[in-house]
Amino acid sequence: MPKPGHITLTTKGGKNMRTRTTKQQSSTPAEAFHRRLALDIAKAISLGLLPESREEAEVPSKPKATVAYLRTATADRRVTRMSLERQYQACEERADALGLRVSTIYFDIGVSGLSERRPALDQLMRDLSDGRIGHVVMADPDRLARNWRLEEQLHKRIRSHGADASSPCDSQQPLTERRIGDTTSD
């Protein structure tokens, strides 16, 4: 039997939740709002629309970042600028096609795609390890590596950290068909 001045609602788990009602004559608009809000929340819990406790509530995870990796083997300013601009535009287009937005750019200038040790690539791999990166886009697979074995190894490292890697040509041909025997330098 509910006590006078109280409303009792039974939740799914069989627990009783009491919400106190007050006399309407002394309430301010803010008090009335909060009282109505408490009643609405209690009703939503009883109908199973809201969890009964914070522990039951699913906390949405923060979306992982999408990053771009750019690389050019030449250090010539004019050529490098144009190359990086084209690469970035291709990365943005790929991210848009996937419904993503590039938030950070990693770029190596004057570094061969045959080299495993590159400052920006090394930093990208370190940043991947903290789990905040969800997708790496590049203009072309040879920006990541000019050797298909190295490219495959880097893709595996990226995936091992829970991220995906893609470029505009990923939908055209599989990794092994695209890169077999390519050891040209850039």
C-alpha positions as MATLAB code, in Angstrom:
seq = 'MPKPGHITLTTKGGKNMRTRTTKQQSSTPAEAFHRRLALDIAKAISLGLLPESREEAEVPSKPKATVAYLRTATADRRVTRMSLERQYQACEERADALGLRVSTIYFDIGVSGLSERRPALDQLMRDLSDGRIGHVVMADPDRLARNWRLEEQLHKRIRSHGADASSPCDSQQPLTERRIGDTTSD';
ca = [
       0.000    0.000    0.000;
       1.564    3.305   -1.026;
       2.063    5.966    1.577;
       0.120    9.195    1.148;
       2.079   11.695   -0.951;
       4.049    8.946   -2.747;
       3.658    7.174   -6.056;
       5.035    3.652   -6.263;
       6.094    2.157   -9.586;
       7.329   -1.410   -9.904;
      10.259   -1.941  -12.241;
      10.998   -5.011  -14.382;
      13.243   -6.512  -11.741;
      10.462   -6.353   -9.191;
      12.072   -3.517   -7.260;
       9.901   -0.700   -6.047;
      10.828    2.838   -6.901;
       9.191    5.632   -4.976;
       8.864    9.144   -6.200;
       7.624   11.700   -3.730;
       4.985   14.132   -4.828;
       4.641   17.471   -3.136;
       1.821   19.873   -2.795;
       1.461   22.017   -5.861;
       0.890   25.294   -4.030;
       4.525   25.867   -2.987;
       6.433   24.641   -6.059;
       8.435   26.835   -8.375;
       8.519   26.114  -12.117;
      11.943   24.498  -11.697;
      10.688   22.235   -8.892;
       7.667   21.255  -10.966;
       9.921   20.458  -13.916;
      12.218   18.278  -11.804;
       9.274   16.532  -10.186;
       7.762   15.768  -13.605;
      11.157   14.626  -14.888;
      11.527   12.230  -11.939;
       8.085   10.776  -12.669;
       8.907   10.394  -16.368;
      12.204    8.658  -15.581;
      10.502    6.324  -13.107;
       7.878    5.447  -15.696;
      10.509    4.857  -18.408;
      12.387    2.516  -16.052;
       9.197    0.630  -15.227;
       8.487    0.174  -18.943;
      12.039   -1.062  -19.567;
      12.973    1.936  -21.710;
      15.796    2.987  -19.378;
      18.182    0.831  -17.339;
      17.617    0.584  -13.601;
      21.207    1.472  -12.740;
      24.255    3.104  -14.274;
      26.001   -0.272  -14.395;
      23.324   -1.550  -16.785;
      23.628    1.453  -19.069;
      25.860    0.977  -22.083;
      28.429    3.708  -22.236;
      29.044    4.599  -25.864;
      32.694    4.270  -26.756;
      34.504    7.222  -28.188;
      34.796    6.860  -31.957;
      38.260    5.970  -33.153;
      40.146    8.455  -35.283;
      40.692    8.221  -39.014;
      44.180    9.257  -40.061;
      45.934    9.743  -43.396;
      49.430    8.557  -44.244;
      51.253   10.476  -47.012;
      54.747    9.839  -48.346;
      56.956   11.209  -51.073;
      60.477   10.118  -51.910;
      61.552   13.508  -53.203;
      62.438   16.456  -51.015;
      61.970   19.059  -53.795;
      59.559   21.619  -52.327;
      57.500   22.301  -55.435;
      57.091   18.637  -56.385;
      56.546   17.576  -52.787;
      53.801   20.145  -52.185;
      51.837   19.110  -55.265;
      52.303   15.418  -54.481;
      51.183   15.794  -50.877;
      48.164   17.894  -51.877;
      47.055   15.243  -54.395;
      47.612   12.473  -51.872;
      45.662   14.287  -49.176;
      42.777   14.973  -51.560;
      42.649   11.258  -52.453;
      42.703   10.361  -48.738;
      39.843   12.721  -47.972;
      37.813   11.331  -50.876;
      38.397    7.762  -49.671;
      37.458    8.683  -46.113;
      34.295   10.424  -47.362;
      33.367    7.325  -49.382;
      33.655    5.288  -46.177;
      31.678    7.825  -44.138;
      34.776    8.885  -42.189;
      36.637   12.143  -41.609;
      40.424   12.472  -41.523;
      41.498   13.984  -38.216;
      45.309   13.616  -38.347;
      47.889   13.499  -41.130;
      51.185   11.603  -40.923;
      53.669   12.365  -43.714;
      57.183   11.348  -44.612;
      59.067   13.596  -47.055;
      62.160   12.451  -48.881;
      61.854    8.865  -47.670;
      61.771    5.776  -49.892;
      58.815    3.427  -49.741;
      61.308    0.548  -49.538;
      62.497    1.725  -46.134;
      60.890    0.139  -43.080;
      62.120    2.923  -40.802;
      60.373    6.219  -41.465;
      59.731    8.913  -38.835;
      56.029    9.504  -39.541;
      55.287    5.822  -40.157;
      57.035    4.917  -36.904;
      54.968    7.536  -35.058;
      51.785    6.226  -36.688;
      52.593    2.708  -35.476;
      53.219    3.996  -31.943;
      49.917    5.906  -32.018;
      48.086    2.831  -33.303;
      49.222    0.911  -30.241;
      47.146    3.119  -27.908;
      43.955    1.998  -29.683;
      42.580    5.425  -30.575;
      43.027    5.044  -34.343;
      40.374    3.087  -36.184;
      41.274    3.681  -39.821;
      44.371    4.598  -41.842;
      43.790    5.923  -45.352;
      46.435    6.483  -47.991;
      46.232    7.752  -51.564;
      47.751    4.591  -52.994;
      49.183    1.393  -51.479;
      52.680    2.300  -52.688;
      52.608    5.318  -50.377;
      52.693    2.822  -47.521;
      55.288    0.556  -49.150;
      56.925    0.054  -52.547;
      57.427   -3.656  -51.891;
      54.379   -5.931  -51.613;
      55.883   -7.965  -48.761;
      56.537   -4.834  -46.708;
      53.079   -3.537  -47.562;
      51.521   -6.797  -46.394;
      53.584   -6.688  -43.183;
      52.501   -3.097  -42.455;
      48.844   -3.924  -43.142;
      49.107   -6.801  -40.646;
      50.637   -4.484  -38.033;
      47.844   -1.958  -38.560;
      45.160   -4.647  -38.259;
      46.859   -6.104  -35.174;
      46.091   -2.813  -33.408;
      42.401   -3.057  -34.332;
      42.513   -0.563  -37.193;
      41.728   -0.844  -40.895;
      43.822    0.469  -43.767;
      42.521    1.448  -47.172;
      43.159    3.418  -50.310;
      40.964    4.339  -53.289;
      42.222    1.353  -55.316;
      41.492   -1.270  -52.617;
      38.238   -2.244  -54.292;
      39.964   -2.797  -57.653;
      42.313   -5.729  -56.995;
      43.526   -7.862  -54.090;
      46.764   -6.964  -52.336;
      48.823   -9.864  -53.719;
      47.695   -9.385  -57.330;
      48.393   -5.683  -57.181;
      51.885   -5.847  -55.713;
      53.617   -9.106  -56.744;
      57.097   -8.411  -58.022;
      56.965   -4.639  -57.535;
      60.259   -3.599  -56.010;
      60.637   -0.249  -57.725;
      61.952    2.541  -55.599;
      60.211    5.806  -54.918;
];
